[in-house]
């Protein structure tokens, strides 16, 4: 067979312009995907698509090489990074941009003294995105082997926005903030008082170097390394030199990767929903959900008899639900201040005798059974550790021994505990096979229909991995592979898709490896930093990150005990969430629950029925998301991007484009302001009609959270008792 003829690459056309928007002489290059790269004489770079600016580097600004010594300090999987001897060498564009043989635009950069140089390469990356890549010609010359990073600039346009960065709990727009983009424990309280324990407003289980601009474009940095984000804000608390460098006119993404090449993608849009679809095309989409997932799930635990007794009480109360979630199937252990579970992939025979038969009986009665799994391998339990250590399947330390790190295990030492655990080395195919066999056994032997795929944020940054991976980057990649474990196990054993699992940790690519994400371990209270008010921003930013399947714990996990009011308000939010799911919480025996009193039971039953009535809508939106990644719960900006007032709303959401929900998340509140975008809106509980394009104050007593239907009255929801 003759080789195909080599065609002259029609990848790029060149046009010369007299000046750029700011009056500087400029050249415009047209990429094969139609995007235009405008390079001005003063080094400004603008990517335009159909006349819209989608990414820009300010004039006289370029990538910056940063060298430093850094110390990482960890406590309860919350990391603090301290730098010393930090230097920054800014690079400036030199000479004229060039067109490469591959059809990309290459811009040369160099430091003032010429000691450092590199190239920014801009190329088409399919029809709807453009790839940027910056690489140094040679690494920086340093002494004493300090670390290095590349800080990449983006122009801060006043009319733009920076929504996203993974799951965020403070708000959805992060302009003016600076933080590490790094997967770790969320923290307990998140008030920053003792950051190593409480975390702060940006510590998160699901981080992602990504933002969406409300004007209809987005940027994703393609790296597994930690990224320091300075989003149009100086680095408060740093030294004056840092303040001067990271100024409010530039968004800097400082990629901590030893100054290796950095690549990022710009998604063209033109609408925010288009951008999320384009993101999903790259990072993947979660496994589809079965119909039963859209009916309530009830948390039961305490052993076989306790579970069956509570099941009977739920049935007697005529509460509709599809699944029992039994997290303590592996056994009970003390947790910090409360009730915890054992960390293994086998059941506690005393607590749950004949568990497979119990699950089979529940299946006969029409229920699904959900369990619990996490990646900790506990040396104090006689299940996995010794065998995996002997087989070399665990992450190792520098001495070649299993890497034992502090874990949330409070079993006293005289009972064999040591508050430590290990992780499987998922860079080792044999370790992957071992873990997947254990997970598949949970399906085939026990008959489980799903489980909580918990944790994964604790991977040490200095572990030795079998394939030689950099553990600092693999820390973020591990969370993706842990979710993939469950998906592959279920897809192998349940190819019909009859399963549901939910994880909390994430990074770029977890969208295509997982299925459902829950908002994490909120405090069982109304606190702004880590209680009920943080749930809606978390759900919205998960959606902005391309994860349409979201849920949360009714009514929180940590702290407590929860109150009756908290449980009632959290139940209202749960009813309008795709997966409505209860949790006993850490203080299981003291927290308020669905059977706290007759009023609570009636309230929970009513909103469980509301949720069931919404199941067809959730089903429809979930099916759409398989092609579009469009969130089921949507930021108002996604449906009304031209309405700038929607960009700042982070305590309301839309279910698709039909229902607007404004949950009550503050203690004692019986009325609240609601922003209604343009259009005709009907108050679901009263039928009253409102004209949109305004903020309205509405009554919101318990049992009547503000919910508005777009364009039609929902008397069917109002009639539910």
C-alpha positions as CSV (number, residue, x, y, z in Angstrom):
1,X,0.0,0.0,0.0
2,X,1.3,3.4,-1.0
3,X,1.6,5.9,1.8
4,X,-0.9,8.7,1.8
5,X,0.3,11.9,0.3
6,X,1.4,14.5,2.7
7,X,-0.8,17.5,2.4
8,X,0.2,21.0,2.8
9,X,-1.1,21.8,6.2
10,X,-4.1,24.3,5.9
11,X,-3.9,24.7,9.6
12,X,-3.1,28.4,9.9
13,X,-3.6,31.6,8.0
14,X,-1.7,34.7,8.8
15,X,-3.1,38.2,8.6
16,X,-1.3,41.4,9.6
17,X,-3.2,44.1,11.5
18,X,-2.0,47.6,12.1
19,X,-2.7,47.6,15.8
20,X,-4.4,45.7,18.6
21,X,-7.3,47.0,20.7
22,X,-5.0,49.0,22.9
23,X,-3.3,50.7,20.0
24,X,-0.1,48.6,19.9
25,X,1.1,47.1,16.6
26,X,-0.1,43.5,16.5
27,X,-0.3,40.3,14.4
28,X,-3.3,38.1,14.1
29,X,-3.0,34.4,13.4
30,X,-6.1,32.4,12.5
31,X,-6.0,28.8,13.7
32,X,-7.6,25.9,11.9
33,X,-10.5,25.8,14.4
34,X,-11.3,29.4,13.6
35,X,-9.8,30.9,16.8
36,X,-7.7,34.0,16.3
37,X,-4.4,34.6,18.2
38,X,-3.6,38.3,18.5
39,X,-0.1,39.1,19.6
40,X,0.8,42.8,20.2
41,X,4.2,44.3,20.0
42,X,4.3,44.8,23.8
43,X,3.8,41.0,24.4
44,X,0.1,41.0,25.0
45,X,-1.6,37.8,23.8
46,X,-5.4,37.5,23.1
47,X,-7.3,34.4,22.0
48,X,-10.5,35.5,20.2
49,X,-13.4,33.3,19.0
50,X,-16.1,34.8,16.9
51,X,-15.0,38.2,18.1
52,X,-15.1,37.3,21.8
53,X,-12.0,37.3,24.0
54,X,-11.7,33.9,25.6
55,X,-8.3,34.2,27.1
56,X,-5.6,36.9,27.4
57,X,-2.2,37.5,28.7
58,X,-1.7,41.2,29.7
59,X,1.0,43.3,27.8
60,X,4.5,43.2,29.3
61,X,3.5,40.1,31.3
62,X,4.7,36.6,30.7
63,X,5.2,33.2,32.4
64,X,7.3,33.5,35.5
65,X,9.9,31.1,36.9
66,X,9.6,30.7,40.6
67,X,12.2,29.0,42.7
68,X,11.9,28.3,46.5
69,X,12.5,25.9,49.3
70,X,9.2,24.5,50.5
71,X,8.1,22.6,53.6
72,X,4.9,20.6,53.6
73,X,3.2,20.1,57.0
74,X,0.2,17.8,57.3
75,X,-2.3,17.1,60.0
76,X,-5.5,15.0,59.5
77,X,-4.9,15.2,55.7
78,X,-4.8,19.0,55.7
79,X,-1.6,20.3,54.3
80,X,0.1,23.6,54.9
81,X,3.0,24.6,52.6
82,X,5.6,27.1,53.8
83,X,8.1,28.7,51.4
84,X,11.5,30.2,52.0
85,X,14.2,31.8,49.8
86,X,11.6,32.4,47.0
87,X,12.8,34.1,43.9
88,X,10.8,35.1,40.8
89,X,12.2,35.6,37.3
90,X,9.6,37.1,34.9
91,X,9.9,36.3,31.2
92,X,9.0,38.7,28.4
93,X,8.1,38.0,24.8
94,X,11.0,38.5,22.5
95,X,11.0,38.8,18.7
96,X,8.2,38.1,16.4
97,X,5.8,35.2,16.9
98,X,6.3,32.4,14.4
99,X,4.1,29.8,12.7
100,X,5.3,26.2,13.2
101,X,5.1,23.3,10.8
102,X,2.3,21.8,12.9
103,X,0.1,24.9,12.4
104,X,0.6,26.5,15.8
105,X,1.7,29.9,16.9
106,X,5.0,30.0,18.8
107,X,6.0,32.9,20.9
108,X,9.5,33.1,22.4
109,X,10.1,34.4,25.9
110,X,13.3,35.2,27.8
111,X,14.3,36.7,31.1
112,X,15.9,40.2,31.1
113,X,19.4,38.7,31.5
114,X,18.8,36.0,28.9
115,X,19.6,33.2,31.4
116,X,16.1,31.7,31.1
117,X,14.1,31.2,28.0
118,X,11.1,29.3,26.7
119,X,8.3,29.0,24.2
120,X,4.6,29.5,24.4
121,X,2.9,27.3,21.8
122,X,-0.8,27.9,20.9
123,X,-2.5,25.3,18.8
124,X,-6.0,24.2,17.8
125,X,-7.2,21.3,20.0
126,X,-10.3,20.2,18.2
127,X,-13.1,22.5,16.9
128,X,-14.1,23.9,20.3
129,X,-11.0,24.5,22.3
130,X,-7.4,25.8,21.9
131,X,-4.4,24.4,23.7
132,X,-1.7,26.5,25.3
133,X,1.7,25.0,26.3
134,X,4.7,26.7,27.8
135,X,8.0,25.0,28.2
136,X,11.4,26.3,29.3
137,X,14.3,25.6,27.0
138,X,16.3,24.5,30.1
139,X,15.4,24.2,33.8
140,X,16.5,27.0,36.1
141,X,20.0,26.7,37.5
142,X,19.7,26.5,41.3
143,X,21.8,25.6,44.3
144,X,20.8,23.2,47.1
145,X,18.0,21.8,44.9
146,X,15.2,24.1,45.8
147,X,11.8,23.5,44.2
148,X,10.6,25.4,41.1
149,X,7.3,26.2,39.5
150,X,5.9,28.1,36.5
151,X,3.4,30.8,37.2
152,X,1.1,31.4,34.2
153,X,-0.8,34.7,33.9
154,X,-4.3,35.4,32.7
155,X,-5.8,38.9,32.3
156,X,-8.4,39.9,34.8
157,X,-11.2,41.5,32.8
158,X,-13.6,43.6,34.9
159,X,-16.5,42.2,33.0
160,X,-15.4,38.5,33.4
161,X,-15.7,36.0,36.2
162,X,-13.8,33.2,37.8
163,X,-16.4,30.6,38.8
164,X,-15.3,27.1,39.8
165,X,-11.9,25.6,40.9
166,X,-13.6,22.4,41.9
167,X,-16.0,22.0,44.9
168,X,-16.0,25.2,46.9
169,X,-18.0,25.9,50.0
170,X,-17.7,29.7,50.5
171,X,-19.2,30.9,47.2
172,X,-19.1,30.1,43.5
173,X,-17.1,33.1,42.2
174,X,-13.5,33.2,43.5
175,X,-12.3,36.5,42.2
176,X,-10.2,38.3,44.8
177,X,-9.1,35.0,46.5
178,X,-5.8,33.1,46.7
179,X,-5.5,29.5,47.7
180,X,-3.9,26.1,46.9
181,X,-5.7,24.0,44.4
182,X,-5.0,20.6,46.0
183,X,-7.2,17.7,47.2
184,X,-7.3,17.3,50.9
185,X,-9.6,17.0,53.9
186,X,-12.3,19.7,53.9
187,X,-11.6,20.5,57.6
188,X,-13.9,20.5,60.6
189,X,-15.3,24.0,61.0
190,X,-13.3,25.5,58.2
191,X,-12.8,28.8,60.2
192,X,-9.1,28.8,59.8
193,X,-8.5,29.1,63.5
194,X,-6.1,26.2,63.6
195,X,-5.8,25.5,60.0
196,X,-4.1,22.1,60.3
197,X,-7.2,20.8,62.0
198,X,-10.1,23.1,61.0
199,X,-9.1,23.9,57.4
200,X,-10.1,27.2,55.9
201,X,-12.6,28.5,53.3
202,X,-10.8,26.9,50.4
203,X,-9.7,23.4,51.8
204,X,-11.7,20.9,49.8
205,X,-12.1,17.2,49.0
206,X,-12.6,18.0,45.3
207,X,-10.1,20.5,43.9
208,X,-9.6,21.3,40.2
209,X,-7.4,23.8,38.4
210,X,-10.3,25.1,36.3
211,X,-12.6,28.1,36.0
212,X,-15.6,29.1,34.0
213,X,-16.1,32.7,32.9
214,X,-19.7,33.8,32.8
215,X,-19.2,35.3,29.4
216,X,-19.1,31.8,28.0
217,X,-15.6,30.4,28.0
218,X,-13.4,28.4,30.4
219,X,-9.8,27.4,31.2
220,X,-8.5,24.0,32.5
221,X,-4.9,23.5,33.5
222,X,-3.9,19.9,32.5
223,X,-1.8,18.9,35.5
224,X,-2.0,16.7,38.5
225,X,0.4,18.9,40.5
226,X,-0.7,21.4,43.1
227,X,-1.5,24.8,41.8
228,X,-1.3,28.1,43.7
229,X,-4.1,30.3,42.5
230,X,-4.0,34.1,42.9
231,X,-7.3,35.1,41.4
232,X,-6.9,38.8,40.6
233,X,-5.7,39.3,44.2
234,X,-2.4,39.9,45.9
235,X,-1.0,37.2,48.2
236,X,-2.0,38.6,51.6
237,X,0.3,37.6,54.3
238,X,3.2,37.0,52.0
239,X,6.2,39.3,51.8
240,X,6.1,42.6,50.0
241,X,7.8,41.2,46.9
242,X,5.0,38.7,46.5
243,X,2.4,41.3,47.0
244,X,4.0,43.4,44.3
245,X,4.3,40.5,41.9
246,X,0.8,38.8,42.3
247,X,-1.2,42.0,41.8
248,X,-4.9,42.3,41.4
249,X,-4.7,42.9,37.6
250,X,-3.6,39.3,36.8
251,X,-4.9,35.9,37.7
252,X,-1.8,33.7,38.3
253,X,-1.8,30.0,38.2
254,X,1.4,28.9,39.8
255,X,1.9,25.2,38.9
256,X,4.3,23.5,41.4
257,X,5.8,21.0,39.1
258,X,9.6,21.6,39.2
259,X,9.2,24.0,36.2
260,X,8.2,21.3,33.8
261,X,6.1,22.2,30.8
262,X,2.6,23.5,31.6
263,X,-0.4,22.9,29.4
264,X,-3.8,24.4,29.6
265,X,-6.9,24.3,27.5
266,X,-9.3,27.2,26.7
267,X,-12.9,26.2,25.9
268,X,-14.6,28.4,23.4
269,X,-18.2,28.2,24.5
270,X,-20.1,30.4,23.4
271,X,-22.4,29.9,26.4
272,X,-21.6,28.6,29.9
273,X,-23.5,25.4,29.3
274,X,-21.5,24.9,26.1
275,X,-18.3,25.3,28.1
276,X,-19.4,22.6,30.6
277,X,-20.3,20.3,27.7
278,X,-16.8,20.9,26.2
279,X,-15.2,20.2,29.6
280,X,-17.1,16.9,29.8
281,X,-16.0,15.9,26.4
282,X,-12.4,16.0,27.7
283,X,-12.7,14.9,31.4
284,X,-15.5,12.4,30.9
285,X,-18.9,11.9,32.3
286,X,-20.1,9.9,35.3
287,X,-21.7,6.5,35.1
288,X,-25.5,6.7,34.4
289,X,-27.9,6.4,37.3
290,X,-30.6,3.7,37.7
291,X,-34.2,4.9,38.2
292,X,-34.2,3.8,41.9
293,X,-31.4,6.3,42.7
294,X,-33.9,9.1,42.4
295,X,-36.1,7.8,45.3
296,X,-34.9,8.5,48.9
297,X,-32.2,6.5,50.5
298,X,-32.4,5.8,54.3
299,X,-29.3,5.4,56.5
300,X,-29.6,2.5,58.9
301,X,-26.9,1.0,61.1
302,X,-26.3,-0.7,64.4
303,X,-26.4,-4.4,63.4
304,X,-28.9,-6.7,61.7
305,X,-31.7,-6.5,64.2
306,X,-31.5,-2.8,64.7
307,X,-31.5,-2.2,60.9
308,X,-34.5,-4.4,60.4
309,X,-36.4,-2.8,63.2
310,X,-35.8,0.7,61.9
311,X,-36.8,-0.5,58.4
312,X,-40.1,-1.7,59.9
313,X,-40.7,1.8,61.5
314,X,-40.0,3.6,58.2
315,X,-42.5,1.3,56.4
316,X,-45.1,1.9,59.1
317,X,-44.6,5.6,58.7
318,X,-45.4,5.2,55.0
319,X,-42.2,7.0,53.9
320,X,-41.3,6.2,50.3
321,X,-37.7,5.0,49.8
322,X,-35.7,2.7,47.6
323,X,-32.5,1.9,49.3
324,X,-31.0,1.1,52.7
325,X,-27.6,2.6,53.3
326,X,-25.7,0.5,56.0
327,X,-22.3,1.9,56.5
328,X,-21.3,-0.2,59.5
329,X,-21.4,-3.5,57.7
330,X,-17.7,-3.9,58.4
331,X,-18.1,-3.3,62.1
332,X,-18.2,-0.4,64.6
333,X,-15.3,1.5,66.0
334,X,-15.0,4.7,68.0
335,X,-14.7,7.9,66.0
336,X,-13.5,11.2,67.2
337,X,-16.4,12.3,69.4
338,X,-18.8,9.7,68.1
339,X,-19.7,6.7,66.0
340,X,-17.4,5.2,63.3
341,X,-16.9,2.1,61.2
342,X,-14.1,-0.4,60.6
343,X,-11.9,0.1,57.6
344,X,-11.9,-3.1,55.6
345,X,-13.7,-4.8,52.7
346,X,-15.2,-7.7,54.6
347,X,-18.2,-7.8,56.9
348,X,-18.5,-8.1,60.7
349,X,-20.0,-11.5,61.2
350,X,-21.2,-10.8,64.7
351,X,-22.9,-7.5,63.8
352,X,-24.4,-8.8,60.6
353,X,-24.7,-12.6,60.6
354,X,-25.6,-14.2,57.3
355,X,-25.4,-10.8,55.6
356,X,-25.7,-12.1,52.0
357,X,-29.0,-13.8,53.0
358,X,-30.2,-10.6,54.6
359,X,-29.4,-8.6,51.4
360,X,-31.1,-11.2,49.3
361,X,-34.2,-11.0,51.4
362,X,-34.3,-7.2,51.2
363,X,-34.0,-7.5,47.4
364,X,-37.0,-9.8,47.4
365,X,-38.9,-7.0,49.3
366,X,-38.0,-4.5,46.6
367,X,-35.2,-2.7,48.4
368,X,-31.6,-1.9,47.3
369,X,-28.7,-2.3,49.8
370,X,-25.8,0.2,49.9
371,X,-22.7,-0.2,52.0
372,X,-19.3,1.5,52.6
373,X,-15.7,1.3,51.4
374,X,-12.6,3.4,51.7
375,X,-8.9,2.9,50.8
376,X,-7.4,2.7,54.3
377,X,-5.7,-0.6,54.9
378,X,-5.7,-1.0,58.7
379,X,-2.7,-3.0,60.2
380,X,-4.8,-3.6,63.4
381,X,-7.3,-5.7,61.5
382,X,-6.7,-9.3,60.4
383,X,-8.1,-8.8,56.9
384,X,-5.9,-7.2,54.3
385,X,-2.8,-5.5,55.6
386,X,-0.4,-8.5,56.2
387,X,-1.3,-10.1,52.9
388,X,-1.0,-6.9,50.9
389,X,2.3,-6.0,52.6
390,X,3.8,-9.4,51.8
391,X,2.7,-9.1,48.2
392,X,4.2,-5.6,47.9
393,X,0.8,-4.0,47.1
394,X,1.0,-1.1,49.5
395,X,2.6,2.3,49.1
396,X,6.1,2.2,50.5
397,X,8.3,4.6,52.5
398,X,11.9,5.5,51.8
399,X,13.0,2.3,53.6
400,X,10.9,0.0,51.4
401,X,8.4,-0.7,54.2
402,X,4.6,-0.1,54.0
403,X,4.0,3.6,54.4
404,X,2.0,4.0,57.6
405,X,0.4,7.4,58.0
406,X,-1.9,8.9,60.7
407,X,-5.5,8.0,60.0
408,X,-8.8,8.6,61.7
409,X,-8.7,5.5,63.8
410,X,-9.1,6.0,67.5
411,X,-8.9,2.4,68.6
412,X,-6.8,2.3,71.8
413,X,-3.3,0.8,71.5
414,X,-4.2,-2.0,74.0
415,X,-6.8,-3.1,71.5
416,X,-4.3,-3.3,68.7
417,X,-4.9,0.1,67.3
418,X,-2.3,2.7,66.5
419,X,-4.2,5.4,64.6
420,X,-2.4,4.5,61.4
421,X,-3.2,3.0,58.1
422,X,-1.7,2.3,54.7
423,X,-2.9,2.8,51.1
424,X,-2.8,0.4,48.2
425,X,-0.4,1.4,45.5
426,X,-2.7,1.8,42.6
427,X,0.2,2.4,40.2
428,X,0.9,-1.3,40.7
429,X,-1.5,-3.4,38.4
430,X,-1.4,-6.3,41.0
431,X,-2.6,-3.9,43.7
432,X,-5.4,-2.7,41.4
433,X,-6.4,-6.3,40.8
434,X,-6.4,-7.1,44.5
435,X,-8.6,-4.1,45.4
436,X,-11.0,-4.6,42.5
437,X,-11.4,-8.3,43.5
438,X,-12.4,-7.1,47.0
439,X,-14.9,-4.6,45.6
440,X,-16.3,-7.1,43.1
441,X,-16.7,-9.6,45.9
442,X,-18.9,-7.0,47.7
443,X,-21.2,-7.2,44.7
444,X,-21.0,-10.9,43.9
445,X,-20.9,-12.4,47.4
446,X,-22.9,-9.9,49.4
447,X,-25.2,-8.6,46.6
448,X,-24.5,-4.9,47.4
449,X,-26.1,-2.5,44.9
450,X,-23.7,0.4,45.7
451,X,-21.8,2.1,48.5
452,X,-20.1,5.2,49.7
453,X,-16.6,5.3,48.1
454,X,-15.2,7.3,50.9
455,X,-11.9,9.2,51.6
456,X,-8.8,9.0,49.2
457,X,-7.4,12.4,50.2
458,X,-4.7,11.1,52.6
459,X,-2.1,9.9,50.1
460,X,1.4,10.9,51.5
461,X,3.4,13.3,49.4
462,X,6.7,11.4,49.8
463,X,5.5,7.8,49.3
464,X,7.5,5.5,47.0
465,X,5.3,4.2,44.2
466,X,5.9,1.1,42.1
467,X,5.9,2.9,38.8
468,X,8.1,5.7,39.9
469,X,5.4,8.3,39.8
470,X,6.0,11.6,41.5
471,X,4.0,11.2,44.7
472,X,3.2,14.9,44.9
473,X,1.2,14.7,41.7
474,X,-0.1,11.2,42.3
475,X,-1.7,12.5,45.5
476,X,-4.3,14.2,43.3
477,X,-4.5,11.4,40.8
478,X,-5.1,8.8,43.4
479,X,-8.6,10.1,44.2
480,X,-9.5,9.6,40.5
481,X,-8.2,6.0,40.5
482,X,-10.0,5.2,43.8
483,X,-13.4,6.2,42.2
484,X,-12.5,4.3,39.1
485,X,-12.1,1.2,41.3
486,X,-15.8,1.2,42.1
487,X,-17.0,2.1,38.6
488,X,-15.0,-0.7,36.9
489,X,-16.1,-3.2,39.5
490,X,-19.7,-2.4,39.0
491,X,-19.5,-2.2,35.2
492,X,-17.9,-5.6,35.2
493,X,-20.5,-7.2,37.5
494,X,-23.6,-5.1,36.7
495,X,-23.3,-4.2,33.0
496,X,-27.0,-3.3,33.0
497,X,-26.1,-0.3,35.1
498,X,-28.1,-1.3,38.2
499,X,-25.8,0.3,40.8
500,X,-25.1,3.5,42.5
501,X,-22.0,4.6,44.4
502,X,-21.0,8.0,45.8
503,X,-17.6,9.5,46.5
504,X,-16.4,12.7,48.1
505,X,-12.9,13.2,46.7
506,X,-12.1,14.5,43.2
507,X,-9.7,16.0,40.8
508,X,-9.6,16.5,37.0
509,X,-10.9,13.3,35.3
510,X,-12.9,12.0,38.3
511,X,-16.0,12.9,36.3
512,X,-15.4,10.0,33.9
513,X,-14.3,7.7,36.7
514,X,-17.0,8.1,39.2
515,X,-20.8,8.3,39.4
516,X,-22.1,10.5,42.2
517,X,-20.4,13.0,44.5
518,X,-21.7,14.1,47.9
519,X,-20.8,17.4,49.4
520,X,-18.7,15.9,52.2
521,X,-18.7,16.0,56.0
522,X,-20.5,19.2,56.9
523,X,-20.9,20.2,60.5
524,X,-24.4,19.4,61.9
525,X,-25.2,23.1,62.5
526,X,-26.1,26.3,60.7
527,X,-22.6,27.8,60.8
528,X,-21.6,29.8,57.7
529,X,-18.1,28.2,57.4
530,X,-19.0,24.5,57.5
531,X,-22.7,24.0,58.2
532,X,-25.9,23.9,56.2
533,X,-25.1,27.2,54.4
534,X,-22.1,25.7,52.7
535,X,-24.0,22.9,50.9
536,X,-25.6,24.9,48.1
537,X,-22.3,26.5,46.9
538,X,-20.7,23.0,47.1
539,X,-23.4,21.5,44.9
540,X,-23.3,24.3,42.4
541,X,-19.5,24.2,42.0
542,X,-19.6,20.4,41.6
543,X,-22.0,21.1,38.7
544,X,-19.7,23.7,37.3
545,X,-16.9,21.2,37.4
546,X,-18.8,18.8,35.1
547,X,-20.3,16.5,37.9
548,X,-24.1,16.5,37.4
549,X,-24.9,13.8,40.0
550,X,-24.8,15.4,43.5
551,X,-26.0,14.7,47.0
552,X,-25.4,15.6,50.6
553,X,-25.9,14.3,54.1
554,X,-29.2,15.1,55.8
555,X,-28.4,16.7,58.3
556,X,-24.6,16.9,58.3
557,X,-22.0,14.6,59.7
558,X,-19.5,16.1,62.0
559,X,-20.1,17.9,65.3
560,X,-23.6,18.2,66.6
561,X,-25.9,17.0,68.0
562,X,-28.2,18.2,65.3
563,X,-31.4,20.0,66.2
564,X,-35.0,19.5,65.1
565,X,-34.9,22.8,63.1
566,X,-31.7,21.8,61.4
567,X,-33.1,18.4,60.4
568,X,-36.3,19.9,59.0
569,X,-34.5,22.6,56.9
570,X,-31.9,20.1,55.6
571,X,-34.7,17.7,54.7
572,X,-36.3,20.5,52.6
573,X,-33.0,20.9,50.7
574,X,-32.6,17.2,50.3
575,X,-36.0,16.9,48.6
576,X,-34.9,19.1,45.8
577,X,-31.5,17.3,45.4
578,X,-31.2,14.5,42.8
579,X,-30.2,12.0,45.4
580,X,-32.1,12.5,48.7
581,X,-30.2,10.7,51.4
582,X,-30.1,10.7,55.2
583,X,-27.1,10.2,57.4
584,X,-27.1,9.3,61.1
585,X,-24.1,11.6,61.6
586,X,-21.1,11.2,63.9
587,X,-23.2,11.7,67.0
588,X,-25.7,9.0,65.9
589,X,-27.3,8.5,69.3
590,X,-27.8,12.2,70.0
591,X,-28.7,13.7,66.5
592,X,-32.2,14.5,65.6
593,X,-33.7,12.1,63.1
594,X,-36.7,11.5,60.9
595,X,-38.5,9.9,63.9
596,X,-37.6,12.5,66.5
597,X,-41.3,13.3,67.0
598,X,-44.5,13.1,65.1
599,X,-44.1,16.5,63.4
600,X,-40.7,15.6,62.1
601,X,-41.9,12.2,60.7
602,X,-44.8,13.9,58.9
603,X,-42.4,16.6,57.5
604,X,-39.9,14.0,56.3
605,X,-42.7,11.9,54.8
606,X,-44.1,14.8,52.9
607,X,-40.8,16.0,51.4
608,X,-39.8,12.4,50.6
609,X,-43.0,12.3,48.5
610,X,-42.2,15.6,46.9
611,X,-38.8,14.1,46.0
612,X,-40.5,11.1,44.4
613,X,-42.8,13.4,42.4
614,X,-39.7,15.1,41.0
615,X,-38.0,11.8,40.1
616,X,-39.1,11.9,36.4
617,X,-37.6,15.4,36.1
618,X,-34.3,14.2,37.7
619,X,-34.3,11.2,35.4
620,X,-34.8,13.4,32.3
621,X,-32.0,15.8,33.4
622,X,-29.6,12.9,34.2
623,X,-30.1,11.4,30.8
624,X,-29.4,14.8,29.2
625,X,-26.2,15.1,31.2
626,X,-24.9,11.9,29.7
627,X,-24.3,13.9,26.5
628,X,-24.0,17.5,27.8
629,X,-22.6,17.3,31.4
630,X,-25.2,20.0,32.2
631,X,-25.7,20.0,35.9
632,X,-29.1,18.7,37.3
633,X,-28.8,21.5,39.9
634,X,-27.7,24.6,38.0
635,X,-26.2,27.9,38.9
636,X,-28.6,30.6,37.7
637,X,-25.9,32.0,35.5
638,X,-26.0,28.8,33.4
639,X,-29.6,29.5,32.2
640,X,-29.4,33.3,32.4
641,X,-25.8,34.3,31.5
642,X,-26.9,37.7,30.1
643,X,-28.3,38.6,33.5
644,X,-25.2,39.7,35.4
645,X,-27.2,39.7,38.7
646,X,-27.3,35.8,38.5
647,X,-23.5,35.6,38.5
648,X,-23.2,36.4,42.2
649,X,-26.1,34.2,43.4
650,X,-24.7,31.2,45.2
651,X,-27.5,30.3,47.7
652,X,-30.1,29.4,45.1
653,X,-30.2,26.9,42.3
654,X,-32.3,25.8,39.3
655,X,-33.4,22.2,38.8
656,X,-32.8,22.1,35.0
657,X,-34.5,25.3,33.8
658,X,-37.9,24.6,35.4
659,X,-37.7,25.0,39.1
660,X,-35.9,27.7,41.2
661,X,-35.1,26.6,44.8
662,X,-33.9,29.1,47.5
663,X,-33.4,26.9,50.6
664,X,-33.6,28.4,54.1
665,X,-30.2,27.7,55.6
666,X,-30.1,30.1,58.6
667,X,-31.4,29.3,62.0
668,X,-34.6,31.0,63.0
669,X,-35.2,32.4,59.5
670,X,-38.9,32.4,58.4
671,X,-38.5,34.7,55.3
672,X,-35.8,35.3,52.8
673,X,-34.9,37.3,49.7
674,X,-35.0,35.4,46.4
675,X,-33.7,36.7,43.1
676,X,-36.0,35.8,40.2
677,X,-34.5,36.1,36.7
678,X,-36.6,37.4,33.8
679,X,-39.8,35.6,33.1
680,X,-43.0,34.4,34.8
681,X,-42.6,32.5,38.1
682,X,-45.2,30.8,40.3
683,X,-44.6,30.2,44.0
684,X,-45.0,26.5,44.3
685,X,-46.7,26.4,47.8
686,X,-49.1,29.3,47.3
687,X,-49.6,29.5,43.5
688,X,-48.9,33.3,43.6
689,X,-47.5,34.7,40.3
690,X,-44.3,36.8,40.3
691,X,-42.7,38.8,37.5
692,X,-39.0,38.1,37.2
693,X,-36.0,40.4,36.9
694,X,-36.2,41.4,40.5
695,X,-35.4,40.4,44.1
696,X,-38.5,39.5,46.2
697,X,-39.0,38.9,49.9
698,X,-41.1,35.8,50.5
699,X,-42.4,34.1,53.6
700,X,-40.5,30.8,54.3
701,X,-41.9,29.1,57.4
702,X,-40.7,25.5,58.0
703,X,-42.5,23.4,55.5
704,X,-42.5,26.1,52.8
705,X,-39.0,26.7,51.5
706,X,-39.0,29.2,48.6
707,X,-39.5,27.2,45.4
708,X,-40.7,28.8,42.2
709,X,-41.9,27.2,38.9
710,X,-41.0,28.9,35.7
711,X,-43.9,29.5,33.4
712,X,-46.5,27.2,35.0
713,X,-48.1,26.7,38.3
714,X,-47.1,23.4,40.0
715,X,-50.3,22.6,41.9
716,X,-49.3,18.9,41.8
717,X,-46.4,19.6,44.2
718,X,-48.6,21.8,46.4
719,X,-51.1,19.0,46.8
720,X,-48.6,16.5,48.2
721,X,-49.2,15.7,51.9
